[in-house]
């Protein structure tokens, strides 16, 4: 492994090369073992990482039952529109539902903010077995978690739940719920393999302990690393949410060469990145893309990945363009909110450019130091595409209220951006 710039203090600022027929593609930076003060050391260069980019099946919808419920507001309206249980179960869409503790509940006083169910459908309802004047209500939806493997902890001192909808609109109360609280799930991809890996000393220590099964040995085998993509010139960028963490299981000489290893790691519970993210990263291998709208070929999930890759490659050292500059947004492919973020990124910062990938990030970018200084002009070509697609409703892809064109225009105007819709 060669550090051509000789900057030993920051692995991300080096240019990494090796003398092989294939280039290194991935850099791992983090720590091994369980140090009290973890550092950011170079752990390895790799030709590949099997298990980092994998397509998972869609997350399955879940079943819940509100027990001993007194419905109110939109929940009561939905139930009134459904047939009674004597006529058989019905289905009615409810939207998002927030569950929190009663204000005088010990869990609320302790600071428990509750949990949210997304894209909820009411399946059935019936008199409660424990309290016939109340209802048991069957629901289908998704728990709002960052990762499908996350657990949901039940507060020990909760005595009941308050239900609310969007804008904190009351939806009633219930005594309990089934299906919500659960232990973390196992990793959907149990093993990650560093292919063609040339380990640095910290990882060599973990590899040497691979046969040790004592508690101390297991601690030595722990690996926690951020993943960086290595470009053709040896420079690296840290991937957004690119992480390898787990316990070293084994290492063998790699099929790519006897002087590099294939290192298998029992992965911690974490969702992998979509498989095509690797293909998107390949477009940056020899430098920023030079063609516009390459992102337009992708679906919404991969457009989001595109914006994340653009964020990883954004250079903060580039000064903002002057206030008053006119930027041209090609709106032909803005068929979803992810398309808008990709499109405005290229309008401001050129092909492969970044200028936000959610509303909060867009707001930050509009405040400056991300390529454009307000006030500026945004000429939005083919804006009728967004008018047809960025409309009010529930966004089933994001399981949240849709981001509409008017919301974007209001945010842009609030920052002094003059938007010209064409």
N, C-alpha and C positions, 0 to 999 in steps of 0.2 A: 504494500500500500504506500502510495507516495503523496505527500502533501507539497504541491508545487509552490504554494505561497509561503509555507513555513509558519503559518499562524497557529501556534499550538493552543492558544487560549480559547478559540471558538471553532468547533468543528464545522459549523455551518458556513464559515467564511473561507474555507479552504477550497482548493481545486483538487479533486481526487482522481488518481489514475492508477492503473496497474499494467504490467507487461504481459498481456494475454491477447488472444485473437479476438476476444469479445470485450466490449466495454462494461465497466460496472454500471449498474442501473439504480441501485438503492443503497442508501447510507442509513445505518441505525445509530442514533445518538440517544444516550440515556444512562442507565446504571444497571448493575447486576447486584445480586444479594439484597439485603434489606438495610442499607446504611441509614444512620440517624439523619444525616444531611445529604440527601441525594444530589448528585451532580449531573452535568451533561457532558459525558465523555463519548468519544467515538467508540462504538462497539464492533462494527463490522461494515465491510463493503460486500454487496451481494450482486450476483447476476440476475437473480429472480427471487420472488417470495411467493410460494404457493400457499393459497389460503387467505391472502390479504384482499384480493379482488374476486369475489364470488357472488353470483346472483342467487338470492334466496327466493323461495316461493312467497307470494303475498302474505302479509301477516294475517292470520286467521282472526275473524271476528269472535268476540267473547260473549258469554252469557252471564247475566247478573239478575238477582232478584232483590228488589226493595221490600223489606219486611216491615209489617205494621205501619203502613204508610198512610198519611193524610195528605192527599194531593191538593195542589193549589195552582193558580195561574195557568200557564200553557200546558202543564202536565195534566191538570184536571180537564182542560178543554180537549186534549187528545184522547183521554179516557172516555169522555162523554161521546166522542165521535165514533168510538169502537163498539162492536157488538158485545153484549154481555156474554159471560162465560157459558150460559145455557145455549147460546147460538154457536159456540165454538170459538177458538182463538182468532184474533184478527191481528193486523199489523198496521202501525202508524208511526211515521217518522217524527222524532222529537227534536233532534239537533244535539247540541252539546249540553251537558248537565254537570253542574258543580256540586260536590258533596263536601260539606264542612261541618264542624262541631257547633252545637248551640252556644250562644255567647257566654252562658254561665257554666258551660261544661269544663271540667278540669283540662281536657285536651286543648280547648280554645285558649284558656288562660296560660297554658304552657307554650302556646305559639304554633300549634298544628294548623296549617292553612287549608288542609283538605286535599282532595283528589278530584280530577275532572274525567268524565266519560265523554268520548268523542263520537259524533255521528251516530247518535243513539236512535234505535227503533224500539218502540213498545210492542211487545209480542202478545202479551196476555195479562189479564188481571182477574183477581178473585178475592172474596172475603178472606181476611187473614185467619189462619188457624188459631193463633194465640189471642187475637183480638178481633172478633167478627165485625165490629164497627169500623175497622180499618181495612186496608187492602194490602195484599201481596202483589207486586207488579213485576213481571218478567221483562227484561230488557236485553237487547243485543247491541254491541258497539265495541269500542276500543278504549282501554285505559290510556290516558295521556302520559306516556313515559318517553324518555329520550331514546331508549333502546328496548327492543322487544324482550331482551333478557333481564331487564330490571325487575327487581322485586318491588312490592308495595307493602309497607309496614303498617300494621294496625296499631294505633295508639292504645296502650293498655287501659287508659282511664276514660275512654270515650263512652258516653251514655246514650247517644242518639245522633242523628244526622239532619242537617238542614239542607234542603235542595234548592238550587237556584239555576236560572238559565242565563242567557246573554244579558249583559248590563245589570247583573245581580238581580234580575227579576225573580221574585219568590215563586217556587214551584212546590212548596209543601215541606213536610218533615217525615222522617221515618225512624223506626227503632234500630234498624240494622240493614246490612246488605251482604249478600253472598256473591262470591266470584271476584271481588275487588282485591282483597288483601291476599298476598301470596309470596312465597319464597322466590328468590331469583332463579331464573331458568339457566340451564347449562349452555355452554357455547354452541351456537349453530354450526360452527366450523371447529371441530375439536382440536385439530392440529394445524400449525403453521410450520412450513419448512423453508428455511433460508437456503436457497439453491446456489451453488457456486459461491460459497461464503468464505471470505478471508477475515477471520476474527482478529480483533485487537485484544490486548491482554485482559481487560475485564471480562469479555465474553469467553476467552480461553479458560479463565478460572471457573466460570459456570459450567463449561463443557467438561472440564476435568472432574467436576463433582457429579456428573450425570449418573454414576453408579451408586451414589450415596443416598440412603433412604432415611437417615436420621433427621430430626428436626433441623439441626444445624446444616446438614447436607442439603436439605430441601431449600433452606434459605439461601445457600450459596448458588443454587441452580436458578434462582429467580432472575428474570429479565424484564425490564420495563424500558421501552425505547420509542421515541418518535421516529417516523420514517421520512426520509428525504429522497426526492427523485434526483438522480445524478444525470446531468446533461452531457452532451457530446464533448464539451470543453472542460468537463470535470467539476463545474460549479454545481451546487445543490440548492434545492428549495425544500423547506419543511412542508409536508402535506398537511392540509387541514383535516383533522380527525384521522390521520394515518398513524396507527399505533400497533406495535407488537408487544404484547405482554403475556407472561406465563412462566412455565417451568421447563427448563431444558430436559428433554428425554434422552436424546441420543445424537450422535454425529457419526457420519461415515464419509470416506473419500467420495468426492462428487464425480458423477459421470462426466462432468465438464473438465475434469483435470485432477490429477492425484495431489496437487498442492493446494486445492481448495476443498471445502467440506460442504456437505448437505447436513444442516443442523435442524432437527425436529424439536418443536416446542409445543407442549401441551398448553393450548391457548386459554386465557381467561375469557369469561363470558363477554362477548362483544360482537355486534353485527359487523360483517365485512363490508367493504365498499363494493358497489356494483362492478361487475366484470369489465364493462366497457370504459370505466374510469381509466384503466390502464391504456386503452387506445387513445383516450383524450390526452393523457400525459405524453404519449408518444409524439403528438403533434408539436409539443414544446421541446422535444429532445435536441433539436439543432437550433433552437431560438424561438422567439415568439412567432405564432402564425402570421402569415402575411396576407392571407385572404380573409375577407369578411364573410360573416354568416355561415362559417363552418359548423357552428353550434345548431343551426336550424334543422339539421338532419336528425337531431336527437329528440327523444320524448322528454316529458317534463322532469322525470327523475334525473336523466343524464344532462339536461340543461342546467339543473341545479349543480350537478357535479362539475360541469364546465365552468360555472361561475366560481366554484370553490378552487378549481385549478388556476383560474385567472387571478383570484385573490392571492394564492400562494406565490405566484410569479410577479405580483405587482411590486414595482420598485418605488419605495417612498422617497428616494433621493431625487426623483424627477420633479422639477418644480411645476406648480399649477400653471396652466395656460392663463393668459391675461383675462381679467374681468372684462365682460362685454363681448367675448368671443362667441361666435355662432357655431353650434354643433348640430350635426344632421343625423337624426335617428331614422334608420331604415325600418319602417314599421310593417313590412310585408309579412314577417314571420312572428309578430308579437301576438300569438294565439293563446298565450297563457302568461301568468305573472313572471315565470322563470324566463320566458322569452324576452320580456321587457328588460329584466336585469342584464341579460346577455347583450341585448341591443343597445342599451344606454352605456354599458361598459365599452362597447366598440365605438359608439358615437363620441364619447369623451376621450378615450385613451387608445383608440385604434384597434385593429384586429387582435383578438385575444385579450382585450382590455377589461378591467374591472371597475365597477362603480356601484357596488352594493349587490347583495344577494338576498336581502329581506328588507322590510320597511325600516327597521332600526339602522341597519347598515347603510341604506340609501340616505337616511337622514344624516348620519355621520359624514358620508361622502359629500353631501351638499354643503357641509360646513367648512369645506376646504381641505387642502393638503392631500387630495386624492385625484388630482389631475385637472381640476377646474375651480377657478375662484369666482364666486358669485359677486354681482349678478352676471348672468350670461343668457344667451338665447338658445333655446332648443327647438329646432325645426323638425317636427315629427311628420315624416312622410308616410303616406298610406295609413293614416290614423284611423280610417274606417275599420280596419282589421281589429284594432283594439276595442273600438266601439261595439263590435259584434261579440267579442269574446270576454273582455274584462268587465263583466256585468254582475249585478247583485245576485246573491244566492249563497248556498253552502258549497264550499269547494271540497268535493269528496276526495280529491287527491291529497289535500293538506288537512282534511278533517276539521276545517275552520271556516269561518265566514270568508267569502271570496274577497280578494283585493280588487277593487274596481278602478276603472280609469279615473273617475272623479276624485278618488282618494289620492291617486298619484298626482293629479293636476293640482290639488289643494296643497300637497306637500311641496311640490316644486314652486308654486306661487309664493308660499310662505317664506321660502328662502330667496325670493327675489328673482326667480327664474322666469323669463318671458317665454311661454310656450306657444309656438305657432303650429296649429293643427292643419295639416294639408291632406 
